[in-house]
Amino acid sequence: MFCVAKAKRQQQMFCVAKAKRQQQMFSVAKAKRQQQMFSVAKAKRQLQSAQSERKSTTRYGDELYK
């Protein structure tokens, strides 16, 4: 009886520890995806900003062709 109870506790502890590891791995993976999405969005905003800045800036010599 003692061995059965001990085995049950060990199994439960193992399952709890496994679930915690899985939750941590999920959280880390989720954080990585969010960071990547943030980085991509930031890069897109910077690119759009640079492109619109280039369009709005008159370059020297451009006025000769107007």
N, C-alpha and C positions, 0 to 999 in steps of 0.2 A: 504494500500500500504506500509506504514511504517513497519507494522508487517511482511509482506511478505519479504521485503528486509532484515529486521533484522533476520528473520528465515533463509534466504538463507546464510547470512554472518556467522551465528552461525553454520550452517550445514557445510559450507566450512571450518571454523576454526576447527570444530570437525574432519572432514576428514583429514585435514592437520596434526593435532595433532596425529591422529590415525596412519597415514602413517609414521610420524616421530618415533613413538613408535615401529612400526613394523620394521622399518629400523634399529633402535638401537638394538632390540632383535635379528635381523638377524646378525648384526655385532658382537654382543656379542657371539652368537652361533658359528659363523664362527671363531672368535678368539679362542674360547674354543677348537674347533676341530683342528685348526692349532697347538695349544699348546699341545694337546694330541698327535697328529701325531709327533710333534717334540720330545716330551718326549719318545715316543715309539722308534723312530729312534735312539735317543741318547742312550737309554738303549740297543738296539740291537748292536750298534757300540761298546759300552763298553763291552758287553758280548763277541762279536767276538774278540775284542782286548785281553780280558782276556784269552779266549780259545787259541788263537794263541800264546800268551805269555807262557801259560802252556806247549804247545807243543814244543816250542823252548827252554825251560829251561830244562837243564839236572839236574835231582835230584840226590842227594847223594845216592849212592848205585846202580843206574841204570847201571853204567859202568860194574858192576860185572856180569850182565846177558848178555852182548854182546859178 
